[in-house]
């Protein structure tokens, strides 16, 4: 796709060059026609012979580049791993560097073999194109002109120089033209991929109804018999899910990895639409709402959140005026106990004075990003997974205090957090198998109670071990 973007600009430049060559050719052909039309044959024939070879070469180059893509990606991937700090600990403490070196060498060897394989064929095609030009354009036209000077005495020495130069220039411009035209075809092979992407119709369509967040008082989110799979032939990730969330409720989604919790959140945010069933906001299908205004309902902290190589303020505000919200940013940084100047860069990539945050501090920045938004619904996917238990407890207290008037939907594997939820949904294999408050689910002695007691025992065992 990177090549496709460049090829679009290349086509525009090629069209300009074609126009220039055509103008020059018309002038030269007019001169040769007046002097000796036979010379047109020596000018045009070699190019006509070369055209099929050029087309073959372009298709050949396209195939070669496609064959090189995978190993080029592998080489660049290994380079990236040695550059990014996220991999530094593994590189120092394990033998993964040996594996990476082996993969790198193998890919470089594959690239060399492919270059040798295709290089021979490219040389063969290039040889015939050059041979065709030398024999017909230079040798044959040269002999023809000498014959007309010495035997027929049709031309003078001056005519010879002018006509030979004209023939060469016609050949060069025609050859250039014939090279440019196949390049359009060659670039078109890449542009097809670009057009396919540009013409792709997003399945998540925009609706006409705007949501006025300032006017919202009472609202609800509802899922009715929702099922979803990521690919047509894949397994169902969610199956017949029913859920109703009222304004201001605190909802916990719990379950083992792969239960469907994050997928459910993605459907709520309309990253995807369900295969069957419907989602509603205030009784209206969410497909009827303008996508941007609907997503503005949500402040989010994703499990795989990103910290950008910008200032702390820009990382928190994202797209709003820094000066207008400077005071709010300072207050929220104090609240979440992150000691960083709002103007400090959160990376050393572009600023040597930048700060590299710990995992827990980075997570707090992501949480601040969600809290500072004036969104009525907060969605938190493992919002405190990088925090120690005490920091997690304090953060949850801040979160629920600041979000007391908001709807909160959070995913957590630490069930100590779910105690504060109004309602808990336990998912397993894409289905909701238990629903209720913390105390209600404990009293049922079901799977939630079993999970909670096992986690509690683990904390007690760890504490006893420390006391001993």
Residue pairs with C-beta under 8 A, 6 or more apart in sequence:
1 193
1 194
1 197
3 65
3 190
4 190
4 191
4 193
4 194
4 197
5 194
7 187
7 190
7 191
7 194
8 187
8 191
8 194
10 183
10 187
11 184
11 187
11 188
11 191
14 180
14 183
14 184
14 187
15 184
17 176
17 180
18 177
18 180
18 181
21 173
21 176
21 177
21 180
22 177
24 169
24 173
25 170
25 173
25 174
25 177
28 166
28 169
28 170
28 173
29 40
29 43
29 170
31 166
32 39
32 40
32 43
32 163
32 166
32 167
32 170
33 40
35 159
35 162
35 163
35 166
36 148
36 154
36 155
36 163
38 144
39 141
39 144
39 163
39 166
39 167
40 170
42 136
42 137
42 140
42 141
42 144
42 167
42 171
43 137
43 141
43 167
43 170
43 171
43 174
44 170
44 174
45 136
46 132
46 133
46 136
46 137
46 171
46 175
47 171
47 174
47 175
47 177
47 178
49 132
49 136
50 129
50 132
50 133
50 175
50 178
51 178
51 182
53 125
53 128
53 129
53 132
54 129
54 178
54 179
54 182
55 182
55 185
56 125
57 122
57 125
57 126
57 182
58 182
58 183
58 185
58 186
58 189
59 186
59 189
60 118
60 121
60 122
60 125
61 122
61 186
62 186
62 189
62 190
64 114
64 118
67 114
67 118
68 111
68 114
71 107
71 108
71 110
71 111
71 114
72 107
72 111
74 103
74 104
74 107
75 104
75 107
75 108
75 111
78 100
78 103
78 104
78 107
81 87
81 91
81 100
82 91
82 100
85 356
90 96
91 97
133 171
133 175
137 167
137 168
137 171
138 168
141 164
141 167
142 164
145 155
145 160
145 163
145 164
146 160
148 154
148 155
149 155
149 156
149 157
149 159
149 160
155 163
203 272
203 273
204 270
204 271
204 272
204 273
204 291
205 287
205 291
206 290
206 291
207 286
207 287
207 288
207 289
207 290
207 291
207 294
208 288
208 290
209 284
209 288
209 289
209 290
210 289
210 290
210 293
211 281
211 289
211 290
211 293
211 294
211 296
211 297
213 293
213 296
213 297
213 374
213 375
213 376
216 247
216 376
217 247
218 246
218 247
219 247
219 281
219 282
219 376
220 244
220 245
220 246
220 247
220 280
220 281
220 282
220 283
221 243
221 244
221 245
221 268
221 279
221 280
221 281
221 377
221 407
222 243
222 244
222 245
222 279
222 280
222 281
222 283
223 241
223 242
223 243
223 244
223 264
223 267
223 268
223 277
223 278
223 279
223 280
224 242
224 277
224 278
224 279
224 280
225 240
225 241
225 242
225 276
225 277
225 278
226 238
226 240
226 241
226 242
226 267
226 274
226 276
226 277
226 278
226 279
227 236
227 238
227 239
227 240
227 241
227 274
227 275
227 276
227 277
228 236
228 237
228 238
228 263
228 267
228 272
228 274
228 275
229 235
229 236
229 237
229 275
230 237
230 272
236 430
237 260
237 263
237 430
238 260
238 263
238 264
238 267
238 274
238 430
238 431
239 429
239 430
239 431
240 277
240 431
241 260
241 264
241 277
241 430
241 431
241 432
242 432
243 425
243 432
245 251
245 407
245 409
246 407
247 376
247 407
248 405
248 406
248 407
249 407
249 408
249 422
249 423
250 400
250 403
250 407
250 408
250 410
250 420
250 421
250 422
250 423
251 407
251 408
251 409
251 410
251 421
251 422
251 423
251 424
251 425
252 410
252 411
252 412
252 417
252 418
252 421
252 423
252 424
252 425
253 261
253 264
253 265
253 409
253 410
253 411
253 412
253 425
253 427
254 261
254 411
254 412
254 413
254 415
254 418
254 424
254 425
254 426
254 427
254 448
254 451
255 261
255 426
255 427
255 428
256 428
259 427
259 428
259 429
259 430
260 427
260 429
260 430
260 431
261 381
261 411
261 427
262 303
262 381
262 411
263 430
264 427
265 379
265 381
265 409
265 411
266 272
267 273
267 274
267 279
268 279
268 298
268 379
268 409
269 295
269 298
269 300
269 379
270 286
270 291
270 294
270 295
273 287
278 285
279 285
279 286
280 286
281 289
281 294
281 297
286 294
296 375
297 375
297 376
297 377
298 375
298 377
298 378
298 379
299 369
299 370
299 371
299 373
299 375
299 377
299 378
299 379
300 370
300 378
300 379
300 380
300 381
301 363
301 366
301 367
301 369
301 370
301 378
301 379
301 380
301 381
301 383
302 366
302 381
303 381
303 382
303 385
303 411
305 362
305 363
305 366
305 369
307 315
307 346
307 347
307 357
307 362
307 365
307 366
308 314
308 315
308 346
308 347
309 345
309 346
309 347
309 349
309 350
309 354
310 345
310 346
310 347
311 322
311 342
311 343
311 344
311 345
311 346
312 329
312 333
312 338
312 340
312 341
312 342
312 343
312 344
312 346
312 355
312 365
313 322
313 325
313 326
313 329
313 342
313 343
314 322
315 346
315 365
315 369
316 329
316 332
316 333
316 342
316 365
316 368
316 369
316 372
317 325
317 329
317 369
317 372
318 369
322 329
322 342
325 372
326 342
328 372
329 342
329 368
329 372
330 342
332 368
332 371
332 372
333 339
333 340
333 342
333 368
335 398
335 402
336 364
336 367
336 368
336 395
336 398
337 364
337 394
338 357
338 361
338 364
338 365
338 368
340 346
340 355
340 357
340 361
344 353
344 354
344 355
345 351
345 353
345 354
345 355
346 354
346 355
346 356
346 357
346 362
346 365
347 354
347 356
348 354
348 356
357 365
358 386
359 386
360 386
360 387
360 388
360 391
362 386
363 383
363 384
363 385
363 386
363 387
364 387
364 395
366 383
367 380
367 383
367 395
367 399
370 378
370 380
371 378
371 399
371 402
371 403
375 406
376 406
376 407
377 406
377 407
377 408
377 409
378 399
378 403
378 406
378 407
378 408
378 409
378 410
379 409
379 410
380 399
380 408
380 409
380 410
380 411
381 410
381 411
382 411
382 412
382 413
383 395
383 399
383 410
383 412
384 391
384 392
384 395
384 396
384 412
384 414
384 417
385 413
385 414
387 395
389 416
389 459
392 414
392 416
392 417
393 416
396 417
396 420
399 408
400 408
400 420
410 417
410 421
412 418
414 455
415 448
415 451
415 452
415 455
416 455
418 424
418 438
419 438
421 437
421 438
422 437
423 435
423 436
423 437
424 434
424 435
424 436
424 437
424 438
424 441
424 448
425 432
425 434
425 435
426 432
426 433
426 434
426 435
426 441
426 446
426 447
426 448
427 433
428 447
433 446
433 447
434 441
434 444
434 446
434 447
434 448
436 444
438 452
441 448
441 449
441 452
442 448
442 449
442 452
443 449
